[in-house]
Amino acid sequence: MRKSFLIALISVGTMLAQDLKPIVLPPPQTDGGRPLMQVLKERKTSREFSGEKLSPQVLSNLLWAAFGINRPEGKRTAPSAMNWQEIDVYAATADGLFIYDAKANRLEPVLAQDVRAATGTQPFVASAPVNLVYVADIAKTGSVGSDAELYTSADAGFIAQNVYLFCASEGLATVVRGSVDRAALAKVMKLRPEQKIVLAQTVGYPKK
Ligand SMILES: Cc1cc2nc3c(=O)[nH]c(=O)nc-3n(C[C@H](O)[C@H](O)[C@H](O)COP(=O)(O)O)c2cc1C
């Protein structure tokens, strides 16, 4: 199927986000995991995923590791330039597109359509259970001029590395991806002009 046709199909989907309920995630399990040095030994990129879904608990743990709140004042598991916390973590699954609300520990519905295929240029994105999309809200960045892009890229990179380490700890497969048709995906995701897609990251169980 041609990509433009696929994106057009996704864009004219009939279900609305209000047809989807927020996914209330179980509290993240923050006391587990394997020793850091072992996890670093095993961190790697994988591009083959089984179709097995992630349970709500694994999803909660994954998102918390990615960019959850780890201190009472609301700071996060990944650093951000000047504590902007400008990266929103979207999750594209078979059920729809969601945005992670770290404070409420919920996935808020954005689109009731399966937009996984639009999150990248590589075939596995369409069937892997979760594609995270890291979107910078430029409105949240300060007056650092042309450095804003540099800082938002770095901030998304820290989140991606947290996901890599979580996946290595949990035996999950992952690949961070810069190869994304950002203009097309922004349209599908109905992003505001000040929202910029930085990176995407696929997560799932390894193919056996
Ligand atoms: C910023 C960035 C963008 C990347 N983009 C892609 C991508 O679009 N597709 C892909 O398959 N891998 C992508 N990768 C993964 C790299 O190819 C991978 O990290 C590299 O080959 C080293 O392998 P390793 O992660 O197993 O050490 C990207 C990695 C980074 C850091």
PDBQT file of the ligand as one rigid body, heavy atoms in Angstrom, charges set to zero:
ROOT
HETATM    1  C1  LIG A 301      19.220   9.383  17.292  1.00  0.00    +0.000 C 
HETATM    2  C2  LIG A 301      19.094   7.959  16.817  1.00  0.00    +0.000 A 
HETATM    3  C3  LIG A 301      18.317   7.669  15.721  1.00  0.00    +0.000 A 
HETATM    4  C4  LIG A 301      18.175   6.351  15.282  1.00  0.00    +0.000 A 
HETATM    5  N1  LIG A 301      17.334   6.075  14.255  1.00  0.00    +0.000 NA
HETATM    6  C5  LIG A 301      17.118   4.792  13.888  1.00  0.00    +0.000 A 
HETATM    7  C6  LIG A 301      16.142   4.490  12.901  1.00  0.00    +0.000 A 
HETATM    8  O1  LIG A 301      15.477   5.350  12.358  1.00  0.00    +0.000 OA
HETATM    9  N2  LIG A 301      15.947   3.192  12.580  1.00  0.00    +0.000 N 
HETATM   10  C7  LIG A 301      16.662   2.174  13.182  1.00  0.00    +0.000 A 
HETATM   11  O2  LIG A 301      16.427   1.022  12.838  1.00  0.00    +0.000 OA
HETATM   12  N3  LIG A 301      17.587   2.433  14.132  1.00  0.00    +0.000 NA
HETATM   13  C8  LIG A 301      17.810   3.711  14.509  1.00  0.00    +0.000 A 
HETATM   14  N4  LIG A 301      18.698   3.992  15.521  1.00  0.00    +0.000 N 
HETATM   15  C9  LIG A 301      19.386   2.885  16.221  1.00  0.00    +0.000 C 
HETATM   16  C10 LIG A 301      20.847   2.787  15.807  1.00  0.00    +0.000 C 
HETATM   17  O3  LIG A 301      20.949   2.297  14.491  1.00  0.00    +0.000 OA
HETATM   18  C11 LIG A 301      21.568   1.872  16.795  1.00  0.00    +0.000 C 
HETATM   19  O4  LIG A 301      21.550   2.458  18.071  1.00  0.00    +0.000 OA
HETATM   20  C12 LIG A 301      23.017   1.644  16.365  1.00  0.00    +0.000 C 
HETATM   21  O5  LIG A 301      23.064   0.834  15.216  1.00  0.00    +0.000 OA
HETATM   22  C13 LIG A 301      23.862   0.977  17.450  1.00  0.00    +0.000 C 
HETATM   23  O6  LIG A 301      23.251  -0.233  17.853  1.00  0.00    +0.000 OA
HETATM   24  P1  LIG A 301      22.955  -0.510  19.395  1.00  0.00    +0.000 P 
HETATM   25  O7  LIG A 301      21.857   0.430  19.821  1.00  0.00    +0.000 OA
HETATM   26  O8  LIG A 301      22.517  -1.957  19.450  1.00  0.00    +0.000 OA
HETATM   27  O9  LIG A 301      24.211  -0.254  20.140  1.00  0.00    +0.000 OA
HETATM   28  C14 LIG A 301      18.880   5.310  15.943  1.00  0.00    +0.000 A 
HETATM   29  C15 LIG A 301      19.682   5.632  17.058  1.00  0.00    +0.000 A 
HETATM   30  C16 LIG A 301      19.783   6.921  17.482  1.00  0.00    +0.000 A 
HETATM   31  C17 LIG A 301      20.625   7.211  18.705  1.00  0.00    +0.000 C 
ENDROOT
TORSDOF 0
